[in-house]
């Protein structure tokens, strides 16, 4: 049987979601915990990769096991077994061919910025001291809807077959002392959100015009885009699936 795990994690201590040969990952910790509890070697596959230091408020992963399991009991045991920075929200029975990565129809990220020193956001937001023109940044963000090829924002030497992504939302808003960038798309390239944010910040600082921002996208050249902002302020906040993916809900 196949099951989906819905989880969240603080990525500060991890070298991203995906297993790494010489560094700890969220996937590794979850696989070891799950395998120990069910007394069988279990492999899990996530909805996508998050980079080192990046957090997830909602992530999904799937695993297969030969027997039916009590999802409520397993969730309780996993949460007791896992470290404090990883939490399981739900375990769902799903169709045998359901796939955490390929069946996902959308992913949403948020990037948090503070413009003044804050002892409460040292590890959770990116500090930008200079004044930002949020209206210009939102104007530039709207240009993302006019394009599908985002090679200029992709990590170089990556193994993807296509750089095509459909962006559905991209906007900046203030939430109390935070400046938050929200972006939703059907898929994301490696490092894409952090590169987009870094380039939009250059617009907000007056270093790039809207026209230059468009030219960067059209160039398909990563060297022309802005510097990637730190991973510590990036959060995967939602992964969506068709309702028929799930057999049970809870």
C-alpha positions in Angstrom: 0.0 0.0 0.0 1.1 3.6 -0.6 0.8 6.4 1.9 1.4 10.1 1.9 3.1 11.8 4.8 2.3 15.5 5.4 5.0 17.1 7.4 6.7 20.4 8.3 10.2 21.1 9.3 12.7 23.8 10.4 15.5 23.4 7.9 18.2 25.3 9.8 20.2 22.2 10.8 19.7 20.3 7.6 21.4 20.2 4.2 18.1 20.4 2.4 15.4 17.8 2.0 17.1 15.3 -0.2 19.6 12.7 0.9 23.2 13.8 0.7 26.4 11.6 0.8 28.2 13.6 3.5 25.5 15.8 5.2 22.3 15.3 7.1 19.0 15.8 5.3 15.3 15.8 6.4 14.7 12.8 4.1 17.4 10.8 5.8 16.1 11.5 9.3 12.5 10.7 8.3 13.5 7.5 6.5 15.5 6.2 9.5 12.7 7.0 11.9 10.0 5.4 9.8 12.1 2.3 9.1 12.8 1.8 12.8 9.2 2.1 13.8 7.8 -0.3 11.1 10.8 -2.6 11.4 11.4 -2.6 7.7 13.7 -0.6 5.4 11.5 2.2 4.0 12.4 4.7 1.3 10.4 7.9 0.9 10.1 10.3 -2.0 9.3 14.0 -1.5 7.2 16.5 -3.4 10.4 18.3 -4.3 13.8 19.4 -3.0 14.4 22.2 -0.6 17.9 23.7 -0.4 20.1 23.8 2.7 18.5 25.8 5.5 15.2 26.2 3.7 12.0 25.4 5.8 8.7 23.8 5.0 5.4 24.6 6.6 3.8 21.9 4.4 5.7 19.1 2.6 4.5 15.8 1.3 6.3 12.5 0.8 5.2 9.0 -0.1 6.3 5.6 0.9 5.2 2.0 0.2 4.6 -0.8 2.7 3.2 -4.3 2.2 0.6 -4.1 5.0 -2.1 -1.7 6.0 -1.1 0.6 8.9 -2.9 2.5 11.6 -2.1 6.0 10.4 -3.1 7.7 13.6 -0.9 5.5 15.7 2.1 5.8 13.3 1.8 9.6 13.3 1.9 9.7 17.1 4.9 7.4 17.2 6.8 9.3 14.5 6.3 12.6 16.3 7.6 11.1 19.5 10.6 9.6 17.7 11.6 12.5 15.4 13.6 15.5 16.5 11.8 18.6 17.5 12.5 20.4 14.2 10.4 17.9 12.2 6.7 17.3 12.8 4.1 15.0 11.1 0.7 16.6 10.5 -1.1 13.7 8.8 -0.5 10.3 7.2 -2.9 9.5 4.3 -3.7 6.3 2.5 -3.5 7.1 -1.3 -4.0 5.3 -4.6 -1.3 2.8 -5.5 0.0 5.0 -8.3 -0.2 8.3 -6.4 3.1 10.2 -6.6 4.2 12.9 -4.1 6.3 14.7 -6.7 4.6 14.2 -10.1 1.0 14.4 -9.0 1.5 17.8 -7.3 -0.4 20.5 -9.2 1.1 23.5 -7.4 3.7 24.6 -4.9 3.7 27.9 -2.9 6.7 29.5 -1.3 7.1 32.6 1.0 10.3 34.6 1.5 10.6 36.8 4.6 12.5 40.0 4.8 13.0 42.5 7.7 14.3 46.0 7.1 15.4 46.7 10.6 17.5 44.6 13.0 15.3 42.2 15.0 16.4 39.8 17.6 13.4 37.6 16.9 14.1 37.1 13.2 17.8 36.5 13.1 17.4 32.9 11.8 14.0 33.2 10.2 14.2 36.3 7.9 16.7 38.1 5.7 17.8 41.5 6.8 17.8 44.3 4.2 18.9 47.6 5.7 18.2 49.9 2.7 14.8 51.3 1.8 12.9 49.2 -0.8 10.4 50.4 -3.4 7.7 47.7 -2.8 5.5 49.1 -5.6 8.2 48.7 -8.2 9.0 45.2 -6.9 5.4 44.2 -7.3 5.3 45.7 -10.8 8.4 43.7 -11.7 6.8 40.5 -10.1 3.8 40.8 -12.4 6.2 40.5 -15.4 6.8 36.9 -14.3 3.3 36.0 -15.5 4.4 36.8 -19.1 7.1 34.2 -19.3 7.4 30.4 -19.0 11.2 29.9 -19.5 13.1 30.7 -16.3 16.5 29.4 -17.0 18.0 32.7 -15.8 16.9 31.9 -12.3 17.9 28.3 -12.3 21.0 26.8 -10.6 23.6 26.1 -13.3 24.7 22.6 -14.2 21.4 21.1 -13.0 19.9 18.0 -14.5 16.4 19.3 -15.5 15.0 18.5 -18.9 13.0 21.8 -19.1 13.1 25.2 -17.6 9.4 25.8 -18.3 7.3 26.8 -15.2 3.9 28.3 -15.0 3.8 31.0 -12.3 0.3 31.6 -10.9 1.0 34.1 -8.1 3.9 36.5 -7.3 3.5 39.4 -5.0 5.0 41.4 -2.1 3.1 42.4 1.0 3.8 43.8 4.5 2.8 41.7 7.5 3.6 43.7 10.7 7.4 44.1 10.7 7.9 41.6 7.9 8.0 42.1 4.1 6.8 38.8 2.5 7.1 37.6 -1.0 4.6 34.9 -2.0 5.0 32.9 -5.2 3.0 29.9 -6.5 3.8 27.8 -9.6 3.2 24.3 -11.0 6.9 23.6 -10.4 10.1 25.4 -9.5 13.7 25.0 -10.7 16.5 24.6 -8.2 17.4 27.9 -6.5 14.7 29.6 -8.5 12.8 31.4 -5.8 15.9 32.7 -4.1 17.3 34.0 -7.4 14.0 35.7 -8.2 13.9 37.4 -4.8 17.5 38.5 -5.2 16.7 40.1 -8.6 13.5 41.7 -7.4 15.4 43.3 -4.5 17.7 44.9 -7.0 14.6 46.4 -8.6 13.4 47.6 -5.2 16.8 49.2 -4.5 16.8 51.1 -7.8 19.6 49.0 -9.3 17.4 47.5 -12.0 14.6 48.9 -14.1 11.5 46.9 -15.0 12.8 46.7 -18.6 16.1 45.4 -17.4 14.3 42.8 -15.3 12.5 41.6 -18.4 15.7 41.5 -20.4 17.3 39.3 -17.7 14.5 36.7 -18.0 14.7 36.8 -21.8 18.5 36.3 -21.7 18.2 32.9 -20.1 21.5 33.6 -18.5 21.9 33.0 -14.7 24.9 35.3 -14.6 22.7 38.3 -15.5 20.2 37.8 -12.6 20.7 38.9 -9.0 22.5 37.1 -6.2 20.5 34.3 -4.5 19.2 35.4 -1.1 19.9 33.2 1.9 17.9 30.0 2.4 17.1 30.6 6.0 14.2 33.0 5.1 12.6 30.7 2.5 9.5 28.6 3.4 7.6 26.0 1.3 4.1 26.8 2.6 1.8 24.6 0.5 1.8 21.7 -1.9 -1.5 20.9 -3.7 -2.9 17.7 -5.2 -6.1 16.6 -6.9 -8.7 15.5 -4.4 -8.9 12.1 -5.9 -5.3 11.4 -4.9 -6.3 10.6 -1.4 -8.3 7.6 -0.2 -8.6 8.9 3.4 -8.3 12.3 4.9 -6.9 12.1 8.4 
